[in-house]
Amino acid sequence: MNANTEQKNLIKTARITGLWYLMMAITGILGFLVFHSQIFVSGNPEQTLTNLVELESTARIRLLLEFGIVISQALTAVWFFKLFKDSYEWEAWTLGIWGMVNALAIMISAISIASVIGIANSDISAMEDKVLLIQVFQNIISNAWGIGGLFFGLWLFPMGYIVIKSKRLPVWLGRVIILGGVGYLISTVIHYTGIDFSFNKFLTLPATIGEFWMIGYLLIFGIRPSDK
């Protein structure tokens, strides 16, 4: 295979990676930021139960979007591995595996969402039992995403390292992505140590900027030719 053909194949792989990454972003925004609060009320399992019964179709859309996040996250990890494995095999394996852990964390959330929909619409007669079970699963959903922040951050390290080392994408993109990974780790630790830090949510902002920058670059430009 000549260099020109190889580069065209890599650009195609990069753009497919970007598409899966974009799908993950879209399903994440819709599922977690748009639909989630319509059903799940933090600290109020009674209202959550009411929402699950009265807005069952909305709850099921939320669940399907969680499926979309899991699938697109897994495929993004696989395609990143495919994109970088020939030049950076060890780092590509790390990126792929840690990306799969992200998918598993979100799948725990999806299992819990499916469980609360079933509980809310079950034949359990005691309302107190339903509320208690929903509270338990609601906490699992929250913590799957919260503790998942460890690997949401970790998978950005090999991604950023490859970008910087290869110089086949903008070097500053790699730096911002690594900064985002650091932000995710610090944000997660601060949250679970119980420290009241009002700016904690801003620590993940570099990750958001870096990931959307990565999506845009992959879709528009693909990947640069190797300097080697």
Secondary structure, 3 states (H helix, E strand, C coil): CCHHHHHHHHHHHHHHHHHHHHHHHHHHHHHHHHHHHHHCCCCCHHHHHHHHHHCHHHHHHHHHHHHHHHHHHHHHHHHHHHHHCCCCHHHHHHHHHHHHHHHHHHHHHHHHHHHHHHHHCCCCCCHHHHHHHHHHHHHHHHHHHHHHHHHHHHCHHHHHHHHHHHCCCCHHHHHHHHHHHHHHHHHHHHHHCCCCCCCHHHHHHHHHHHHHHHHHHHHHCCCCCCCC
